[in-house]
Amino acid sequence: MIAVCAHGFTDVGRRFRRNEDGFGIWTSDGLFAVCDGMGGCHGGDVATKVALTAVHEAFCAEPPPGG
């Protein structure tokens, strides 16, 4: 067996006011996802959340965080 430890961090950077990046860590399913925002385009943060939700629903057995 291989032990895996993971964490993630995003930063808004110097150019934008809103952080549009995101990540998902589902260690029990062996799945890790990174979503890069859309460079300040309207709704980039929403697109990231939708993408992470879709990945989770498609590939994970464990319930979503907070759900």
Secondary structure, 3 states (H helix, E strand, C coil): CCCCCCCCCCCCCCCCCCCCCEEEEEHHHCEEEEECCCCCCCCHHHHHHHHHHHHHHHHCCCCCCCC
